[in-house]
């Protein structure tokens, strides 16, 4: 179910309402929905095709990192924040326990190579990865 909702302090951009919020079952079978939604929003922002593909891959890696930490029966919550020539995506799950992000993993290395910025946060029973992609063409806009 897709919804528009408010961001929280634990995921996304604190104090800022998400432009789009997508809630899916925390199951890797739904990762393609997340990647497709991300690509559609980046296209709406007129990102170049190479940036869109990099963003799809980075979001796929973020979901691959958070999904194994999901509590049974929980949701994968994705918040999208759109700005001029920039898209920020927060991918979060309710964690089954405390999570220490693996900054040496291949997935993290791919994600941080493709995204302009990335961070991981684990608190209050949740685990989130937030990444930002800045367009290669900053003259574009919403």
OpenMM code with the backbone's topology and positions (N, CA, C; nanometers):
from openmm import Vec3, app, unit

residues = "UNK UNK UNK UNK UNK UNK UNK UNK UNK UNK UNK UNK UNK UNK UNK UNK UNK UNK UNK UNK UNK UNK UNK UNK UNK UNK UNK UNK UNK UNK UNK UNK UNK UNK UNK UNK UNK UNK UNK UNK UNK UNK UNK UNK UNK UNK UNK UNK UNK UNK UNK UNK UNK UNK UNK UNK UNK UNK UNK UNK UNK UNK UNK UNK UNK UNK UNK UNK UNK UNK UNK UNK UNK UNK UNK UNK UNK UNK UNK UNK UNK UNK UNK UNK UNK UNK UNK UNK UNK UNK UNK UNK UNK UNK UNK UNK UNK UNK UNK UNK UNK UNK UNK UNK UNK UNK UNK UNK UNK UNK UNK UNK UNK UNK UNK UNK UNK UNK UNK UNK UNK UNK UNK UNK UNK UNK UNK UNK UNK UNK UNK UNK UNK UNK UNK UNK UNK UNK UNK UNK UNK UNK".split()
positions = [
    Vec3(0.0836, -0.1169, 0.0000),
    Vec3(0.0000, 0.0000, 0.0000),
    Vec3(0.0881, 0.1231, 0.0000),
    Vec3(0.0690, 0.2136, -0.0916),
    Vec3(0.1442, 0.3384, -0.0969),
    Vec3(0.0677, 0.4455, -0.0219),
    Vec3(0.1411, 0.5296, 0.0497),
    Vec3(0.0754, 0.6376, 0.1213),
    Vec3(0.1676, 0.7563, 0.1304),
    Vec3(0.1100, 0.8695, 0.1548),
    Vec3(0.1878, 0.9896, 0.1818),
    Vec3(0.1778, 1.0120, 0.3310),
    Vec3(0.2920, 1.0363, 0.3942),
    Vec3(0.2882, 1.0517, 0.5385),
    Vec3(0.4024, 1.1354, 0.5892),
    Vec3(0.4047, 1.1549, 0.7176),
    Vec3(0.5070, 1.2366, 0.7813),
    Vec3(0.6304, 1.1540, 0.8091),
    Vec3(0.7460, 1.2159, 0.7961),
    Vec3(0.8714, 1.1499, 0.8292),
    Vec3(0.8887, 1.1456, 0.9802),
    Vec3(0.9762, 1.0613, 1.0272),
    Vec3(1.0022, 1.0542, 1.1702),
    Vec3(1.1477, 1.0889, 1.1954),
    Vec3(1.1807, 1.1057, 1.3204),
    Vec3(1.3177, 1.1408, 1.3545),
    Vec3(1.4126, 1.0239, 1.3337),
    Vec3(1.3611, 0.9005, 1.3305),
    Vec3(1.4493, 0.7855, 1.3199),
    Vec3(1.4829, 0.7498, 1.1761),
    Vec3(1.4034, 0.7946, 1.0816),
    Vec3(1.4326, 0.7643, 0.9425),
    Vec3(1.4115, 0.8879, 0.8578),
    Vec3(1.4820, 0.8953, 0.7475),
    Vec3(1.4607, 1.0054, 0.6538),
    Vec3(1.5252, 1.1327, 0.6991),
    Vec3(1.4533, 1.2416, 0.6807),
    Vec3(1.5030, 1.3736, 0.7154),
    Vec3(1.4225, 1.4269, 0.8325),
    Vec3(1.4828, 1.4344, 0.9510),
    Vec3(1.4100, 1.4784, 1.0696),
    Vec3(1.3432, 1.6139, 1.0477),
    Vec3(1.2193, 1.6221, 1.0903),
    Vec3(1.1475, 1.7479, 1.0813),
    Vec3(1.0888, 1.7796, 0.9459),
    Vec3(1.1083, 1.6937, 0.8496),
    Vec3(1.0560, 1.7183, 0.7154),
    Vec3(0.9610, 1.6061, 0.6756),
    Vec3(0.8487, 1.6429, 0.6230),
    Vec3(0.7493, 1.5459, 0.5774),
    Vec3(0.7961, 1.4826, 0.4463),
    Vec3(0.7845, 1.3509, 0.4364),
    Vec3(0.8203, 1.2816, 0.3127),
    Vec3(0.7235, 1.3209, 0.2028),
    Vec3(0.7744, 1.3345, 0.0810),
    Vec3(0.6886, 1.3633, -0.0335),
    Vec3(0.6085, 1.2400, -0.0725),
    Vec3(0.6705, 1.1227, -0.0588),
    Vec3(0.6045, 0.9951, -0.0878),
    Vec3(0.6507, 0.8955, 0.0170),
    Vec3(0.5579, 0.8146, 0.0656),
    Vec3(0.5924, 0.7077, 0.1582),
    Vec3(0.5334, 0.5783, 0.1046),
    Vec3(0.6158, 0.4765, 0.0984),
    Vec3(0.5755, 0.3463, 0.0462),
    Vec3(0.5981, 0.2431, 0.1549),
    Vec3(0.4941, 0.1657, 0.1848),
    Vec3(0.5047, 0.0626, 0.2875),
    Vec3(0.4765, -0.0719, 0.2217),
    Vec3(0.5729, -0.1643, 0.2339),
    Vec3(0.5640, -0.2961, 0.1714),
    Vec3(0.5942, -0.4034, 0.2751),
    Vec3(0.5497, -0.5268, 0.2512),
    Vec3(0.5938, -0.6350, 0.3401),
    Vec3(0.7473, -0.6458, 0.3354),
    Vec3(0.8072, -0.6715, 0.4494),
    Vec3(0.9535, -0.6840, 0.4575),
    Vec3(0.9954, -0.8183, 0.3995),
    Vec3(0.9898, -0.8268, 0.2685),
    Vec3(1.0210, -0.9494, 0.1950),
    Vec3(1.0926, -0.9084, 0.0668),
    Vec3(1.2001, -0.9759, 0.0348),
    Vec3(1.2793, -0.9393, -0.0829),
    Vec3(1.2003, -0.9494, -0.2129),
    Vec3(1.0893, -1.0213, -0.2124),
    Vec3(1.0054, -1.0318, -0.3329),
    Vec3(0.9479, -0.8964, -0.3729),
    Vec3(0.9432, -0.8003, -0.2795),
    Vec3(0.8869, -0.6688, -0.3083),
    Vec3(0.9932, -0.5633, -0.3391),
    Vec3(1.1206, -0.6017, -0.3403),
    Vec3(1.2280, -0.5061, -0.3677),
    Vec3(1.2148, -0.4436, -0.5066),
    Vec3(1.1622, -0.5187, -0.6023),
    Vec3(1.1459, -0.4633, -0.7378),
    Vec3(1.0454, -0.3488, -0.7394),
    Vec3(0.9443, -0.3543, -0.6528),
    Vec3(0.8474, -0.2446, -0.6431),
    Vec3(0.9175, -0.1186, -0.5942),
    Vec3(1.0047, -0.1341, -0.4970),
    Vec3(1.0804, -0.0210, -0.4435),
    Vec3(1.1722, 0.0386, -0.5498),
    Vec3(1.2435, -0.0478, -0.6216),
    Vec3(1.3354, 0.0015, -0.7252),
    Vec3(1.2587, 0.0731, -0.8371),
    Vec3(1.1440, 0.0197, -0.8759),
    Vec3(1.0645, 0.0810, -0.9821),
    Vec3(1.0078, 0.2155, -0.9378),
    Vec3(0.9598, 0.2240, -0.8146),
    Vec3(0.9086, 0.3506, -0.7616),
    Vec3(1.0194, 0.4546, -0.7571),
    Vec3(1.1363, 0.4138, -0.7129),
    Vec3(1.2508, 0.5045, -0.7070),
    Vec3(1.2846, 0.5581, -0.8453),
    Vec3(1.2891, 0.4694, -0.9439),
    Vec3(1.3205, 0.5108, -1.0803),
    Vec3(1.2154, 0.6079, -1.1345),
    Vec3(1.0887, 0.5818, -1.1053),
    Vec3(0.9823, 0.6702, -1.1509),
    Vec3(0.9921, 0.8090, -1.0909),
    Vec3(1.0229, 0.8177, -0.9623),
    Vec3(1.0370, 0.9485, -0.8981),
    Vec3(1.1603, 1.0224, -0.9502),
    Vec3(1.2694, 0.9503, -0.9710),
    Vec3(1.3895, 1.0140, -1.0264),
    Vec3(1.3632, 1.0639, -1.1681),
    Vec3(1.2882, 0.9883, -1.2457),
    Vec3(1.2533, 1.0323, -1.3814),
    Vec3(1.1671, 1.1574, -1.3752),
    Vec3(1.0769, 1.1641, -1.2773),
    Vec3(0.9931, 1.2827, -1.2610),
    Vec3(1.0784, 1.4061, -1.2329),
    Vec3(1.1913, 1.3852, -1.1655),
    Vec3(1.2843, 1.4947, -1.1365),
    Vec3(1.3799, 1.5207, -1.2522),
    Vec3(1.3588, 1.4515, -1.3642),
    Vec3(1.4424, 1.4669, -1.4844),
    Vec3(1.5875, 1.4272, -1.4625),
    Vec3(1.6098, 1.3267, -1.3783),
    Vec3(1.7446, 1.2743, -1.3628),
    Vec3(1.7874, 1.2098, -1.4942),
    Vec3(1.9154, 1.2188, -1.5295),
    Vec3(1.9648, 1.1471, -1.6471),
    Vec3(1.9524, 0.9961, -1.6264),
    Vec3(1.9405, 0.9222, -1.7329),
    Vec3(1.9188, 0.7769, -1.7258),
    Vec3(2.0281, 0.7056, -1.6459),
    Vec3(2.1519, 0.7495, -1.6576),
    Vec3(2.2607, 0.6868, -1.5809),
    Vec3(2.2414, 0.7067, -1.4311),
    Vec3(2.1984, 0.8259, -1.3901),
    Vec3(2.1730, 0.8521, -1.2483),
    Vec3(2.0551, 0.7695, -1.1981),
    Vec3(1.9529, 0.7551, -1.2823),
    Vec3(1.8363, 0.6745, -1.2441),
    Vec3(1.8785, 0.5300, -1.2197),
    Vec3(1.9587, 0.4758, -1.3079),
    Vec3(2.0033, 0.3369, -1.2921),
    Vec3(2.0922, 0.3216, -1.1688),
    Vec3(2.1816, 0.4179, -1.1438),
    Vec3(2.2646, 0.4134, -1.0229),
    Vec3(2.1776, 0.4174, -0.8974),
    Vec3(2.0747, 0.4996, -0.9000),
    Vec3(1.9846, 0.5109, -0.7859),
    Vec3(1.9065, 0.3817, -0.7632),
    Vec3(1.8612, 0.3195, -0.8717),
    Vec3(1.7914, 0.1900, -0.8599),
    Vec3(1.8816, 0.0858, -0.7928),
    Vec3(2.0058, 0.0812, -0.8359),
    Vec3(2.0999, -0.0162, -0.7789),
    Vec3(2.1264, 0.0156, -0.6316),
    Vec3(2.1499, 0.1427, -0.5990),
    Vec3(2.1779, 0.1825, -0.4611),
    Vec3(2.0605, 0.1495, -0.3686),
    Vec3(1.9374, 0.1757, -0.4135),
    Vec3(1.8194, 0.1445, -0.3330),
    Vec3(1.8049, -0.0071, -0.3169),
    Vec3(1.8377, -0.0819, -0.4203),
    Vec3(1.8362, -0.2276, -0.4094),
    Vec3(1.9350, -0.2764, -0.3047),
    Vec3(2.0528, -0.2177, -0.3009),
    Vec3(2.1542, -0.2553, -0.2013),
    Vec3(2.1088, -0.2155, -0.0611),
    Vec3(2.0467, -0.0984, -0.0478),
    Vec3(1.9964, -0.0552, 0.0835),
    Vec3(1.8909, -0.1525, 0.1347),
    Vec3(1.7997, -0.1930, 0.0469),
    Vec3(1.6968, -0.2873, 0.0911),
    Vec3(1.7590, -0.4228, 0.1243),
    Vec3(1.8617, -0.4642, 0.0510),
    Vec3(1.9302, -0.5903, 0.0803),
    Vec3(1.9990, -0.5859, 0.2159),
    Vec3(2.0374, -0.4689, 0.2609),
    Vec3(2.1016, -0.4561, 0.3918),
    Vec3(2.0000, -0.4542, 0.5060),
    Vec3(1.8847, -0.3919, 0.4853),
    Vec3(1.7884, -0.3803, 0.5958),
    Vec3(1.6967, -0.5013, 0.6085),
    Vec3(1.6620, -0.5659, 0.4978),
    Vec3(1.5646, -0.6757, 0.5026),
    Vec3(1.6044, -0.7920, 0.5949),
    Vec3(1.7298, -0.8345, 0.5958),
    Vec3(1.7643, -0.9453, 0.6873),
    Vec3(1.7485, -0.9089, 0.8353),
    Vec3(1.7419, -0.7799, 0.8658),
    Vec3(1.7298, -0.7351, 1.0046),
    Vec3(1.5842, -0.7172, 1.0476),
    Vec3(1.4898, -0.7360, 0.9566),
    Vec3(1.3488, -0.7103, 0.9841),
    Vec3(1.2894, -0.8110, 1.0814),
    Vec3(1.2092, -0.7598, 1.1717),
    Vec3(1.1345, -0.8471, 1.2623),
    Vec3(1.0316, -0.9245, 1.1811),
    Vec3(1.0039, -1.0484, 1.2178),
    Vec3(0.9050, -1.1279, 1.1434),
    Vec3(0.7697, -1.0560, 1.1346),
    Vec3(0.7122, -1.0553, 1.0140),
    Vec3(0.5813, -0.9951, 0.9924),
    Vec3(0.5799, -0.8436, 0.9839),
    Vec3(0.6980, -0.7804, 0.9840),
    Vec3(0.7027, -0.6337, 0.9814),
    Vec3(0.7014, -0.5808, 0.8377),
    Vec3(0.6986, -0.4489, 0.8267),
    Vec3(0.6961, -0.3815, 0.6969),
    Vec3(0.8300, -0.3183, 0.6653),
    Vec3(0.8526, -0.2992, 0.5368),
    Vec3(0.9639, -0.2194, 0.4858),
    Vec3(0.9026, -0.0835, 0.4537),
    Vec3(0.9508, 0.0212, 0.5176),
    Vec3(0.8973, 0.1553, 0.4960),
    Vec3(1.0004, 0.2371, 0.4210),
    Vec3(0.9570, 0.2967, 0.3100),
    Vec3(1.0458, 0.3764, 0.2267),
    Vec3(0.9884, 0.5170, 0.2172),
    Vec3(1.0712, 0.6139, 0.2489),
    Vec3(1.0295, 0.7538, 0.2403),
    Vec3(1.1153, 0.8223, 0.1355),
    Vec3(1.0496, 0.9011, 0.0528),
    Vec3(1.1156, 0.9723, -0.0559),
    Vec3(1.1009, 1.1215, -0.0333),
    Vec3(1.2131, 1.1930, -0.0405),
    Vec3(1.2164, 1.3377, -0.0235),
    Vec3(1.2724, 1.3977, -0.1522),
    Vec3(1.1913, 1.4747, -0.2205),
    Vec3(1.2325, 1.5318, -0.3486),
    Vec3(1.2679, 1.6784, -0.3309),
    Vec3(1.3773, 1.7191, -0.3932),
    Vec3(1.4223, 1.8578, -0.3923),
    Vec3(1.4793, 1.8878, -0.5308),
    Vec3(1.5170, 2.0113, -0.5512),
    Vec3(1.5741, 2.0492, -0.6794),
    Vec3(1.6985, 1.9650, -0.7075),
    Vec3(1.6940, 1.8847, -0.8140),
    Vec3(1.8062, 1.8021, -0.8603),
    Vec3(1.8576, 1.7049, -0.7541),
    Vec3(1.7686, 1.6598, -0.6641),
    Vec3(1.8106, 1.5725, -0.5561),
    Vec3(1.6946, 1.4844, -0.5108),
    Vec3(1.7249, 1.3575, -0.4864),
    Vec3(1.6265, 1.2645, -0.4328),
    Vec3(1.6903, 1.1915, -0.3148),
    Vec3(1.6228, 1.1977, -0.1999),
    Vec3(1.6681, 1.1266, -0.0809),
    Vec3(1.5695, 1.0143, -0.0544),
    Vec3(1.6226, 0.8948, -0.0310),
    Vec3(1.5408, 0.7765, -0.0065),
    Vec3(1.5833, 0.7166, 0.1270),
    Vec3(1.4857, 0.6924, 0.2137),
    Vec3(1.5104, 0.6262, 0.3414),
    Vec3(1.4398, 0.4917, 0.3389),
    Vec3(1.5146, 0.3856, 0.3630),
    Vec3(1.4618, 0.2493, 0.3635),
    Vec3(1.4767, 0.1971, 0.5058),
    Vec3(1.3646, 0.1590, 0.5689),
    Vec3(1.3701, 0.1216, 0.7098),
    Vec3(1.2827, 0.0006, 0.7399),
    Vec3(1.3217, -0.0733, 0.8437),
    Vec3(1.2436, -0.1854, 0.8953),
    Vec3(1.2413, -0.1783, 1.0472),
    Vec3(1.1411, -0.2421, 1.1053),
    Vec3(1.1432, -0.2658, 1.2492),
    Vec3(1.2391, -0.3814, 1.2702),
    Vec3(1.3426, -0.3576, 1.3486),
    Vec3(1.4478, -0.4576, 1.3660),
    Vec3(1.4108, -0.5592, 1.4729),
    Vec3(1.4545, -0.6816, 1.4498),
    Vec3(1.4301, -0.7898, 1.5455),
    Vec3(1.5146, -0.7718, 1.6712),
    Vec3(1.6197, -0.6931, 1.6634),
    Vec3(1.7084, -0.6677, 1.7762),
    Vec3(1.8034, -0.5561, 1.7400),
    Vec3(1.9013, -0.5280, 1.8257),
    Vec3(1.9990, -0.4228, 1.7949),
    Vec3(2.0759, -0.4565, 1.6669),
    Vec3(2.1025, -0.3548, 1.5862),
    Vec3(2.1712, -0.3745, 1.4580),
    Vec3(2.2964, -0.2882, 1.4558),
    Vec3(2.4056, -0.3497, 1.4163),
    Vec3(2.5285, -0.2762, 1.3913),
    Vec3(2.5530, -0.2819, 1.2409),
    Vec3(2.5429, -0.1687, 1.1709),
    Vec3(2.5620, -0.1701, 1.0253),
    Vec3(2.7008, -0.2221, 0.9886),
    Vec3(2.7077, -0.3003, 0.8821),
    Vec3(2.8336, -0.3548, 0.8338),
    Vec3(2.8883, -0.2630, 0.7244),
    Vec3(2.9710, -0.1672, 0.7661),
    Vec3(3.0258, -0.0696, 0.6724),
    Vec3(3.1336, -0.1294, 0.5819),
    Vec3(3.1744, -0.2528, 0.6086),
    Vec3(3.2741, -0.3192, 0.5250),
    Vec3(3.2106, -0.4127, 0.4228),
    Vec3(3.0785, -0.4232, 0.4239),
    Vec3(3.0104, -0.5157, 0.3327),
    Vec3(3.0160, -0.4665, 0.1888),
    Vec3(3.0031, -0.5594, 0.0974),
    Vec3(2.9998, -0.5249, -0.0450),
    Vec3(2.8808, -0.4343, -0.0754),
    Vec3(2.7655, -0.4644, -0.0147),
    Vec3(2.6451, -0.3840, -0.0388),
    Vec3(2.6679, -0.2385, 0.0019),
    Vec3(2.7315, -0.2153, 0.1184),
    Vec3(2.7572, -0.0779, 0.1633),
    Vec3(2.8556, -0.0075, 0.0706),
    Vec3(2.9568, -0.0810, 0.0238),
    Vec3(3.0544, -0.0219, -0.0667),
    Vec3(2.9884, 0.0204, -0.1991),
    Vec3(2.9009, -0.0643, -0.2516),
    Vec3(2.8289, -0.0308, -0.3750),
    Vec3(2.7395, 0.0900, -0.3514),
    Vec3(2.6629, 0.0863, -0.2441),
    Vec3(2.5698, 0.1940, -0.2128),
    Vec3(2.6418, 0.3279, -0.2003),
    Vec3(2.7509, 0.3325, -0.1254),
    Vec3(2.8209, 0.4590, -0.1041),
    Vec3(2.8971, 0.5049, -0.2282),
    Vec3(2.9288, 0.4140, -0.3172),
    Vec3(2.9925, 0.4523, -0.4428),
    Vec3(2.8917, 0.5178, -0.5366),
    Vec3(2.7694, 0.4665, -0.5377),
    Vec3(2.6683, 0.5166, -0.6310),
    Vec3(2.5950, 0.6399, -0.5802),
    Vec3(2.5691, 0.6478, -0.4514),
    Vec3(2.4929, 0.7599, -0.3953),
    Vec3(2.5857, 0.8770, -0.3650),
    Vec3(2.5285, 0.9961, -0.3644),
    Vec3(2.6051, 1.1150, -0.3271),
    Vec3(2.6373, 1.1144, -0.1782),
    Vec3(2.5402, 1.0688, -0.0972),
    Vec3(2.5576, 1.0570, 0.0479),
    Vec3(2.4781, 0.9370, 0.0968),
    Vec3(2.5253, 0.8751, 0.2044),
    Vec3(2.4522, 0.7629, 0.2636),
    Vec3(2.4839, 0.7562, 0.4117),
    Vec3(2.3841, 0.7096, 0.4883),
    Vec3(2.4059, 0.6874, 0.6307),
    Vec3(2.3160, 0.5744, 0.6767),
    Vec3(2.3585, 0.5094, 0.7832),
    Vec3(2.2800, 0.4028, 0.8446),
    Vec3(2.2513, 0.4433, 0.9882),
    Vec3(2.1328, 0.4069, 1.0363),
    Vec3(2.0958, 0.4393, 1.1738),
    Vec3(2.0162, 0.3237, 1.2328),
    Vec3(2.0457, 0.2937, 1.3586),
    Vec3(1.9727, 0.1896, 1.4295),
    Vec3(1.9368, 0.2442, 1.5668),
    Vec3(1.8059, 0.2590, 1.5905),
    Vec3(1.7614, 0.3049, 1.7210),
    Vec3(1.6131, 0.2743, 1.7390),
    Vec3(1.5712, 0.2684, 1.8645),
    Vec3(1.4300, 0.2472, 1.8985),
    Vec3(1.3664, 0.1317, 1.8223),
    Vec3(1.4401, 0.0219, 1.8036),
    Vec3(1.3834, -0.0957, 1.7386),
    Vec3(1.3695, -0.0838, 1.5881),
    Vec3(1.4402, 0.0098, 1.5264),
    Vec3(1.4348, 0.0219, 1.3806),
    Vec3(1.5761, 0.0274, 1.3243),
    Vec3(1.5861, -0.0091, 1.1987),
    Vec3(1.7128, -0.0007, 1.1262),
    Vec3(1.6831, 0.0661, 0.9929),
    Vec3(1.7539, 0.1749, 0.9641),
    Vec3(1.7277, 0.2522, 0.8428),
    Vec3(1.8557, 0.2872, 0.7706),
    Vec3(1.8470, 0.2887, 0.6407),
    Vec3(1.9541, 0.3398, 0.5563),
    Vec3(1.8939, 0.4524, 0.4743),
    Vec3(1.9597, 0.5663, 0.4779),
    Vec3(1.9149, 0.6832, 0.4035),
    Vec3(2.0231, 0.7213, 0.3048),
    Vec3(1.9829, 0.7361, 0.1794),
    Vec3(2.0792, 0.7749, 0.0769),
    Vec3(2.0241, 0.8917, -0.0043),
    Vec3(2.1146, 0.9725, -0.0536),
    Vec3(2.0785, 1.0872, -0.1360),
    Vec3(2.1534, 1.0795, -0.2666),
    Vec3(2.0812, 1.1028, -0.3745),
    Vec3(2.1423, 1.1096, -0.5069),
    Vec3(2.1188, 1.2508, -0.5595),
    Vec3(2.2275, 1.3155, -0.5955),
    Vec3(2.2188, 1.4455, -0.6599),
    Vec3(2.2317, 1.4233, -0.8094),
    Vec3(2.1476, 1.4899, -0.8855),
    Vec3(2.1489, 1.4748, -1.0296),
    Vec3(2.2811, 1.5220, -1.0879),
    Vec3(2.3244, 1.4539, -1.1916),
    Vec3(2.4444, 1.4975, -1.2643),
    Vec3(2.4215, 1.6268, -1.3415),
    Vec3(2.2953, 1.6703, -1.3481),
    Vec3(2.2574, 1.7926, -1.4185),
    Vec3(2.1807, 1.8837, -1.3234),
    Vec3(2.2491, 1.9645, -1.2412),
    Vec3(2.1816, 2.0444, -1.1399),
    Vec3(2.0904, 2.1532, -1.1963),
    Vec3(2.0936, 2.1779, -1.3258),
    Vec3(2.0066, 2.2789, -1.3823),
    Vec3(1.8618, 2.2309, -1.3944),
    Vec3(1.8389, 2.0996, -1.3705),
    Vec3(1.7035, 2.0468, -1.3785),
    Vec3(1.6295, 2.0747, -1.2496),
    Vec3(1.5014, 2.0565, -1.2488),
    Vec3(1.4233, 2.0804, -1.1269),
    Vec3(1.2942, 2.0049, -1.1280),
    Vec3(1.2159, 2.0303, -1.0266),
    Vec3(1.0848, 1.9626, -1.0115),
    Vec3(0.9871, 2.0220, -1.1110),
] * unit.nanometer
topology = app.Topology()
chain = topology.addChain("A")
for resn in residues:
    res = topology.addResidue(resn, chain)
    for name in ("N", "CA", "C"):
        topology.addAtom(name, app.Element.getBySymbol(name[0]), res)
